[in-house]
Structures are given as structure tokens and as C-alpha cells.
């Protein structure tokens, strides 16, 4: 049996290890450096590097790497061994302060959106000491930022750290207004809920679409899907349970607080949730979790699918981003307490979130935009593409009473009862949960449900931090000048509710009537990534990033180009894969089925058993019709993929959305119909029956 206490953090150079291996002076100075946000002293770096090297070697590490998050979306690492020449053919093991704090990567080989020309190669990685180093596969990994030679951010982490600084500055101003002088800093915290699918690797290896795109481009639904709701929270199968056990042990050793695991709604779908941590650390750990998931699955003959919609017809996978703000004294600024109506500080921070979400709906939608997530949003399995805020009845009533100058009374936390005498009563939360809401208040945090399962949550949290920092800044500017601060706070809350209350929606986001209601309220609705990205460089969006020193105009423009390019290139790979499978697998299978049916019809005619409406004849007509349609659409898709593309990234993205995706949808429908009338022995690829139920 695993000893969790001994296992947890055994591969992490964490605070406990630092306290053991660093001198008291260096340990204390490092903590002061991190707290005050000052540069690391060279002497400190030397002692830290030596201690880190010795610890890593004792734990089996032979190499080190700067581990970072480039804009390609994956993590990146370049391994360097500790080995250095000592003369006379001998070696020594070296890890210098320079190795610790700075690395170099070829910046021209990563997406830069025009920030770097191909001949401008130098890029720097710089250690993020607020996120612990760890050992993975015998490699000492140092979490870092990644920037160009001229200082522009080429990664997801740099703007995230900047946004955390921005929010800290403005939140501290608000806390000082309320007389909280004992607080030194405010950090945002995040807990990520990671959804994923597990499929048998032997079936995965036989599916070209899964290997190249992460999702099935073809596949008819089996007789049973998720309609019986029997998989959600169901008993975990033995094979999956063994995977989860190994996954937990790997994650715990890496200091990742894997907390909750269960079956999700769709067959073969599962979820893992981690405890709340400071945002940049949580982002690092979620990226590492996805990597460890995929490696651990392979050890069990499984494949972990992180695509947002790997299977049509069943639920896709998201990544719920639970976001809050916490002081260094341990106070959650989004904790309403037992009497939220009397908690002015909470209500003011709550209003900053409401105002930010309303004014920057487009940026919040953009932060989770991708070709994969477009398949999932609004599909009655995930929040719609319309951004709204769920508060629950009590908080909504409190805010409405303030807006209407009516008396506001907190009801307190009512007891939960089920009218069974043996069940003890306990206090209910202030709100119910709304799983259809994109941005739901869930007691002391906001659950942002729109991010896709495969994406890094760095970008969504960068946007949330930035836009909320902007609103807190406006609040502070106004309140710091007020003579009657109590009255000014009341008036400010009242104004926010009256002007931005339209964003609050406690109803069913899956209901089609919400589309019309949202339109009436003036809320934005961008179903596709290109529609959302068209607003990325709007003046107000550029200003909120630049004014808060999170992203420069050049950095914003580069991301705009990168996001559009990634969108259309994703669809391009999917379309090419679809053509390859059609030409080499599905159309030949259809021809075999047609030939078999033709022979059957011929035999029936010879023996006098032929019926025009009989199974063989009618199925033959269906197969022939489907083959004709597939052949024509395959040719059309091939031609469209080989046309000269428009000049701008936006026009290319729209071309793939408007011309390529509809053809792919038509091809899929016909191919799935063909699968349903083909013999199992003839159909050349594993079906949903094997993929969704083969990992049991």
C-alpha cells in the first residue's frame, strides 16, 4: 500500500527540501525575495543551484531542463546533462547559477505570430522560483517563462504572471480602503477539474483520425450511449481503477494534490480534480497532469484522449476552472460569510467580477476559443458560447435590493433536510449549482466552465485576472477620493447592478429561449472561433491589456495571428486525414460491401428469390447512393484543400469554417450511414462500440 505521506512531493524541490538543504540565511532571503518580488541575488542562486543539483542527482536525475509553455499549446523542454569536462578525460557534474536562472531556446522555431523573423533565433527561458522544480523521467525540470531576445512574451506563463501582479496591485488598494493594513498581497487561486476519455490502445492505433487529430472524424453511434445515465459516478472498472491508482501515485510524487476522481457522463469518460493552489502553480500542475495522464495510460494499454469532442453523439470534455482571490493572511475575498448582505467588502469584489464579465464578454469567450472547443460549446453538454454569470437566488436578491434601495436582509444558511430522522441536518450552501452556466458562483469561488479539456488554463486566467484588475482599479480610483466611503461603496454597488445586471442569468443555459433572451439583453454570441477572434484587437481589449502591463500591442497582434493560424491548421489536418481515410479505408470497404450485395442480388435472381424491395436489393441501392455521394464530396473537398488560400489569417480561418467544415460534416454523415449497412468483417476501422466500451 502506498504511503501517501512519504510519496507526496518526493520528486519536488519544495519548501521542506529547501529548508533542509539551504542555509537559514539563504532560505530566509529566498522567501523575502519571493514575497517582495525582487530579483534573486547571485550568491543565493549559487547556493540554491548546488543544493538543487545534489538533491536531483540523489534522486536519480542525470539531466536538467527549463520547462516552459510555448504558444504551440504544449509544454517544451530541452535536456542538458550535468556532465562537464574536468580535464584529462574525466568529468564533473555541474549545475551553475546561470543554468538555474537562464536558458536559451530557438525562438524562431516556436509560434511567434510575426514577433520574430526566422533568422532571429535567440529566445530566453527564465526560472519562475514561485513554482517548485521537480524530477520527471530522470530530468530535473525548472518551471520557466519564455521570451524573445527583445523581451516579448512567447509563452502562456509570462502574461499570466503579469496579470497576477496587476490584480494584486488593485486588490490591495481595495483592501486598504476597508482598513485591511495587515495584508501584504493578494493571489488568485485556481483548482482545475480535468475531464478525459480512456480508450483501448489497440483500437486507438487502428484509428488514423485519433492518432493525427485526437478525435474521431467518423463513427456511427452504437445501440447504447449515455442515455441511461449509468456511467456518471458509476462503479469504476478494474482496468480504469488500476490506471487511476498509478496516476495518483505519479501525481502525488510530483507534489500534485490529485483529490477527486470519478466516472463522467459519457462512456469511457472520467474526471480528475486537484486542490486549489496559487494560479501559476495550478496552471503548471495541470499541464503536467495532462502529460502524466497520457504516459500512465500507455502503461495500462490505454490511450488518454484530451480532445474537447473526441466522439460525436456523446458528451465532450471540458476543464472547469475554479477561480478565486485570497490574501496572504488566508482570507478568501469571495467568501460571502453567513450574512453576505452585511459584507460590503465581499459585495464590492463580487461586483468587480460582474462588471468585468459584462464589459469583457468577448475576451472571456476568446480566452477559450479553439477549433476543438467549437464542437463542444452550446451542444447541451457544455455552457453556450454566450457568456453569463450565475449567482443563485440569495445573492441576486441582495444585489437587486441594493439596486432598488430596498432593505437587504441575509437569510443565513438554511439547514439541509430530507425528512429522514437518521440523516443529520447540516447548513446548505448559499447557492445551488448551475451546470449550464459558463461562469457560476459556487459558494466562495467562480466556476468558469467554458475552457476545453486540452487547453492550458493560463490564457483564461490571464484574461480573468486582467479584466477584474481593471475594474478594481476603477473602483479604487473612485473610492479613494470619496469623503463618505460607506455611502460611495453603496452607490457603486448599486450602479454596477443597474448597469451590468444583464449579465446575471440563473436559468437554464441549454434552453433555446435563452438565445433570444440573451440577444434581447444585448449579450454577445460568437459560436465559432473566427467570430470571437474578430474582436480580440478591439480598442477596449487592447487597452485593458496594455494599461495593466499584461500584454503589449505587439504581443496581442502576435497572439491574434497565432490563434487564427492554429484554428485553420487544425481543420486542415482533420480534412486531410478524413480524405486519407476515405480513399484508403472507407470507400474501398463500401465497394466491397457493394460487390458482395451485387453478388447476392445476382444469385437471388438466378434462383428466383429476387425481390425489388428485399433486403439485398434495397441495401445495395443505399450503399451505391452513399458511395456516389461520398465520392463526389471527397473530390470536392480535395479540390478545396488545394485551392490558393486568401491572404489574411482571418480570411483563411473563415474559409475553413465556411467551406471546409460543412463538407466534412456531409462526408461524415454519409460515411456513418455506410458504416451502419456494412458487415462488421468489412468495415476497416474500430467502431464506437469498441472505442467507447472496449476499455472495460
N, C-alpha and C positions, 0 to 999 in steps of 0.2 A: 504494500500500500504506500502511496506517495505521501511523504511528509511535507505538507504544503509549506509549513513554516520554514523548513530547510530549503525547499525548492525555490520558493518565491524570491526573485531578484538575484538568484545565484549567478546569472550571466550579466549582471548590470553593475557598472561602476557608480553605485548610488551613494547617497549621503552616509549610510552606515559604513561602506567601504572607505569613503574619503576620510571619515573621522578616524578610522583605524590606521590608515596608511599615510596621511598627511600630518605634518606638524601642526600643533594647535594654532600657531601663528598663521600658517598658510590656510588652514581650514577656515579660520575666522575671517581672514582677509578675503577669501573667495566668496564667502557668504555676504560680506559687506559689499563686494563688487557687484554681485548679482542683485542685491537689494537696491543699490543706488544707481544701477545701470551704467557704471563706469567701465572703462577699458581694463583688461586684465594686465596686471604688472608682469614684466618679463621674468622676474625672479620667481613669481608664483607659477607661471606657465612651465618653467623648467622643473620645479618640484612635482607639479601635477603630472607632467608628461612622463617623468621617470616612474612615479608611483603607478600610473595607469599601465605603462609598459610591463612592469614586473607583475602586476595583477593579471594582465591579459595573458602573458606567457605561462604563468602558473595555471591558468585555466585553459591551456591548450591552443591559444591563438598564435599564429605564425605571421599573419599579415594585419595591416590596418587599412581602413578606407574612410574617406569622407562620404557620408551617406546623405544624399540630398534629393529634392523633389523637383526635377525639371518640368518645364511646361508641356512635355510629352505626356504627362499624366502618370507615368510610372516612377518608381524610385530608381536611383542611379548610384553606382559605386565603381571605383577604380581601386583595385587591390595593390598594395605595396607591402613587400615583406619587411620585417625588422632587420633583415640581414644587410650588413655593410662590411666592406673590406677593412681588415685590420693590419694588412701588410703581411708579406711572407706566406701568402696563400691561406692565411687564417681569416676568420670572420669575427665580427662582434654584432650584437643586437642593439639597434639604435632606434629611438623614437624621440626626436628632438622637440623643443617647444615650437619650432617652426612647423614641424609635421602636425602638431596638435592644432594650432590655431589657423593654419592656412594651407590650402591645397590648390591645385590648378587642374582645370578641365578644359577640353577643347570646346569653347563656347560656340564655334561655328557649326558644330555637329548636332546641336540641340535646337529645338524651335526657338526662334527669337523674333519672329514677326517683323523682320527688317531692321531690328536693333543692331544686328551685327552682319557685316558682309562676310562672304565665305573666306576671304583672305585674312579677316580679323579673328584670330583663333583664341586669343587668351581670355580665359574666364577664371574667376577665383571662387573657391569654396572657403567659408569661414565658420569656425566652430560656434555652435549655439550652446553655451555652457548651461543654459536653463533646462536642457533636455539631456538626460543621462546617456553616457556612452554604454554600449552593450556588445556582447560577443554573439555573433551569428555564424554558424558553419565554420568556426575556427578563425573568424575575422573580427578584429576589433573595429566596431562601427561608431563613428563620431557624427552625430546629427549636425548638419551644417546648413547654411544658406548658400545660394549660388548666384553670383552676379557677374556682369561683364567687366572688362578691363576699365571701362569708363564709369562703372558704378550702377548701371541699370539692373534691376531685378530680373533674373532669368528663371525664377523658380516660384513656387507657391508659398514658401515659408517667409521670405523677406517681407512681402506686403502684409502677411498675417501678423508678424511681429510688430510692424509699424502700426497696424490697426489696433493692436492691443495697447500700445503706448498711447495712441490717440484717445482711446476710450478711458484709459486710466487717468489721463490729464483732466478730462472733462468731468468724469465721475467724482474725482477728488474735489473739484470745485463745488459740486452739488452737496457733497458730504460736509464740506466746511460751512456751507450756508445753513445746514442743520446742526452745526456745532460739534461735528464729529472730528475733533482735533487729534484724537489718538490713533487715527488710521493713517498708515503710510502709503498704501497703494491698493488699487482695485484690480483684480484679474477676472477675465471671463473664464468660465469653466464649461466644459463640453463632455457629454457622455454619448458615445455613438452606438446605435443599435445596428448591427451588420446582418443583413439578410443575404442568403446564398442558396444555391442548389448543389446537390451531390448526385452525380451520375456514375454508372459503372464505366471504368476507363476503357474497357474493351469496346463498348458501344461508342464512346466518345471518339476513339481513334478511327472508327469507321465512318465518322461524320465529318466531311470536309468543311461544312459550314461552321460547326462548333469549333474546330481547330483554328480556322482562319478568322472567324468573326465573333466567336463567343456566344452566338445564338443560332437557333435552328431557322434556316431560311425556308424550309419545307417541313411539313408534318401535319397529318390529319389527327384530330383528337381521337383518343381511344374511347371505348364504350363508357369508361368511368374516368372522371377527372377529379375536381374538388367539390362537386355539387353536394356531396353528403356531409361536408364539413367535418370529416372524421380524422383528418390528418392534423389539424390545428391543435396544438398542445397534447397530441396523442402520445401513446407509449412509443419511446424511441427504439427503433430497430437495433438489433445486436451489433450489426456491422457499423452503423452510424454512431452508435454509442461508443464503440471502440475508437473510432476516429475522434469523437469529441473528447474522450479521455486523454488521448495523446496530444490533441490540440491544446487542451487546458494546461497540461504539464509543460509543453513548449512555451506557451504564452506566460505562464507563471514564472518560469525560469528567466524570462526576458523582462520581468517586472510589470507585466501587463495584467491588470486586475480583471481578468475574464470572470464575469459574475453570473450572468443568466444565459441559459441555453434551452431551446425548445424547438419543436416542430412548428413550422409556419403553415399557412393556409394551403398552398399548393402541394401536391405530391412531390416528395424529394426536396422540399424547400425547408430551410431551417434558419434560425436566428441566433446570434451571439451578441450579448451586450456587455460593455465594460463599465466600470465605475467612473464617476466624474473626476476629471483632472483639469489642470490649467490647460487652456486651449491648444497651445503649440505642442505640448507634451501629448495631449489626447490625439491630435492630428498625426503626430509621429507614430504613436502606438496603433492607430487604426490602419495606417499604411503598412506597418509591419505585420499587423494581424492578417490582412489580406494576403500578404506574401506567405506567411506561415500556414495559412489555411490551404493554399494551393499545394505547397510542398507536403504537408501532412496527409492530404487526401491521396496523393500518389502512392504513399507508403501503404495505403489500405486498398489499393486497386481501384481508387475512385478519382474523379475529377471534380474540382470545385468550380462552379460557374458563378461569376460575379456580374455578368451582364444584367442590365435592367429588365430585359424581356427575353430570356432565352427560349421560352415556349409560348407560342400563341395559344389562346384559349384558357390559360390559367394565369394566376396572379404573377406579376413580375416582382422584382426585388428592389427595395429602397434602402436608405440608410438614414434612420431618424436621428436628427442632430439636436440633442437636448442641451439648450444654451441658457446660461445664467451669468450673474455677476456676483463676485464675492470679495469681501475685504480681507486684508491680511490678519484682521482680528477674528475672522471666522464668521462674519455676518453675511448671509445671503440677501442681496439687495432686492430680490424678487420674492422674498418670503412675506406674505401678507400678514401673518400672525393671526391670532384668534379674532381680532377686531380690525379688519382691513380698512374700514371706514374712518377709523381714527389714526391710521398710519399714513400720515401725509408724505413721508419720505418714500415709502413703497409706492403710493399712488403717483408720485411725480416720476419715479423711474419707470413705472408701468406706462405712463402717458408718453414718455420719451420713446418707448418701443412702439406704441400705437402710431404715433406721428411719423416715426421713421419708416415703418412698414407701409403706411399710406403714401407718403411722399416718394418713396423709392421702391414701389411695387415692381417696376421694370427691372431694376438692378437685382432685386431678390430673385425674380424669375430668371434673369440672365445667369445668376451665380450657379444655377443647377442645370443649365441648358446643355444638351448633348443629343446626338442622333439616337443613342440608346434610350435616353430618358424620355424622348418624344413619344416612344411607343407605349410608355407606362402612364404618363400623366393624363388624368381625365378618363381613364379606362375603367372606372368604377372599382378600382383596386388600389388607387393612389389618389392623392389630392388632385383637383383640377389644376389647369395652368393658370387659373385666376387666383391671385394671392389675397388671402383674407386672414383675419385674426379671430380665434375663438377665445372667449374669456369665461364663459359659464354665466349662469343666471345671477349669482350674487354680485360678482364684480361689475357686471354690466349694469345691474340695478343701482349700485353705488355710484358709478360714473354718471348715469342718467340723472340721478337725484341731484348730484352736484351741478350738472349742466342746467337743470331746471330750478336751481335754488330751493330745492326741497330738502327736508330733514333726512339725513342719512343715518341709518341705524345698522350696525353689524349684527347679524343673526347668530354669530358664533358657530362653532362646528357641531352640527346636529349628530346625535348618536345613530349608528347604523344598526338596524334591526331587521330580522327576517321572521319574527314571530315564532321562533323555536326557543323554548326556555333554556335549553342546554348550551345555546350559542351565546357567548358573552358579547355585550354591546361594546362598540368602540367608536371613536369620533370619525365621521366621514370627512373626506377632503372638501375644500371649499367649492370645487368644481367637479363635474363629471368629465369624462374624456370624450373628445370628438375625433374619431379616426378619419373623418373625411376632411378635416381642416388642414390646410397647408401649414398654419402657424398657430399652434394651440397652446394656451396656458394650461399647465397641468399641475398646479399646486404651488410650486416655487421655482418654476423654470418654464421656458417656452420650448415646445417640441416642434422643430422645423422638419416636416415630414416629406418635403419635396426632393431632397438630394437623392441621386441614383446610387445603386449599390457599388458600382465600380469606381466612382469618382473620389478623389481626395476631398475631405471636407474643409480643407484650407480655404478655398475660394468662398464658399458660402459664409464661413465665419469671418473672413476678411470683410465681406460686404456688410454683414450684420454689425460687426464692431464699428465700422466706419460710419455707417448711416446713423447709428444710435449715438455715437460720439458727437456727430454733427448736431443732433437735436439737444443733447445735454449741453453742448456749448451755447446754443441759442438760449436755453433755459437759464444757464448760469449768467450769461450777459445781461439778461433781463432782471433776474432776481438780485444780483449783486448791487444793482442801482436802486432797488426798491427800499423805501423807508419803512413801509409796513410789509414785511416779508410774509407774514402769515396770510394777510389778505391777498398779496401778489401771487402766492402759491395757489390759493383757492381760485383766483381769477384765471391763472394759467391753465390749471387742470380743466376748468370749465370751458375755456376757449378751445383747448385741444379736443375735448369730447365733441363739442359742437361742430368743429371744422373737420375733424378726421374720424368721427364716429362711423362713417360709411364703411370703413374697413372691417368693423366688428360684425361678424356673422356667426351665430351659434347654431345654425341649421344644418341640413344635410347637403354637403358639397357635391354629392353624387347626383342629386336630383336635377333633372334638366331645367326645372324652373329657375334654378339658381343662375343659370346663364343669362336669362332675361333680367333677373333681379340685379345681378352684378352690373349688367350693361346700363340699367336704369340709374344705378348709383354712380356710374362713371368710372368703374374699376376697369383696369386693363385686362385683356385676354390675348395672350400670344401662344397659340397652340404649338407652333414649331420654333425650332432654334433660330432660323434666319429672321423670323418676325421679331423675336425677342432681341437678338443682337443688333437689329437696326436701330435700337435706342441706346446702345452701350455708350456711344460718344455724344449723346445729348448734352447740352451745355451744363445742366444741373448735375448730371452724373460725373462729368469731367471735373467740375468744380468741387464736389464733395470729396473726391479722392485727392485732388491737388491741395485743397485748403487744409486738409488734415494730414498732409505729408505721407500719404499711403502709397499712391502711385502718381508718377508724373504723366504728362500728356503723351510723351514718347512711349512710356511703358504701357499706357492704356491702348494706344494705337497698335502696339505690337501684339497685345493680347487679343484685340479685336480681329486682327488678321489670323492669328494662330487658331482661335476658336472656330472661325469660319472654315479655315482650311481643314481642320480636324473633322469638322462635320461632313464636308463633301467627300473627303478622302475615305472616311468610314463607309459611306454609302457606296462609293466607287469600289472598294474592296468587296463589299457584300454583293454588289451586282456582278462583278467578275466571277466571284465564287459561285453565284447562282447559275451563271452561264456555263461554267465548267461542269457543274453537277448535272445540269440539264443535258448537255451534249454528250457527256461520257457515262452517265448513270441512268437518269430518269427516262429520257427519250428512248434509249436502247431497250430499257425494261418495258416501256409501253409498247414498243414494236414487237417484242417477244410475246407480250400478252395478246396483242392483235393477231399475230401469226397463229398462236395457239387457238384463239377463238375462231379464226378463219378455218382452221383445220376441223374444228368441232362442227361448225356450220356445214362444211362440205360433207362430213361424214353423216350428219343428220339428213341431209338431202339425199344422199346415196341410199340410206336405209328407210327413207320415207317418214322420218320423225321431225323434219324441219317445221318450225312454226315461226312466222314472221315476228310475232310478239313474244317469242320464247326467250329464256334467259340468255342463251348464247348469242342469238341474233341482236337482241336489244343491247346487250353489253358490248357487243362488237361495234355497234353504231356509236355508243357513248365513248368507247376508247378511241375510235377513229376521229370523232369530233374533237375530243380533248387533245389528241396528238396534233391535229391540224391547227388548233388554236395555240398550243404550246410552240409549235414550230414557227408560226407567224410572229408571235410575240418575242420569241428568242431571237429571231432575225432582227426585229425592230430594236430590241434592247442592245444587241451587238452594234448596230449602226449608230445608235445614240451615244454609246460609250466611246465611239471612235470619232465623233464629231469634234471640231475645233471648239474649245471651251471659250466662254466670254473672257473679257479682260480682268474684271474686278472679282475679288473673292466673294463679295455678296452676290453678284450675278451668277457665279458658278454654283454657290450654295443653293440659290433659288432654282437653278436649272436642275440640280439633282433632286430637290424636293418636288418640283412640279412635273418634271419629265421622266425621271428615272424611277422614283419611288412608286408612282402609280402603276407603271409597267411591272415592277417587281411584285406588287400586290396581285395583279391579274395573273401573273405566272404562278404565283404561289397557290392561288385558289384552284387553278386548273390542275396543277401538279398534285395537290392534296386530294382532289376528286379522283384523279388517276390512281393514286395510292389505294383508295377505297375499293376499286374494282380490279386491282391486280392481285394475283396469287402471292401469298407470303414468300413462296420459294423464288418468285421472280423479282419482287421488289428488292432493290440492291442495297438499301441503307437501313440501319436500325430505325424502328418507328418510335412514336411517343410511348407505345406500350412498353418497350424495353427501356427507353430512356427515363421515363417517369417512375416506373415500378421495378426496374432492374437492379436497384441498389439495396433492396430489402434483404 
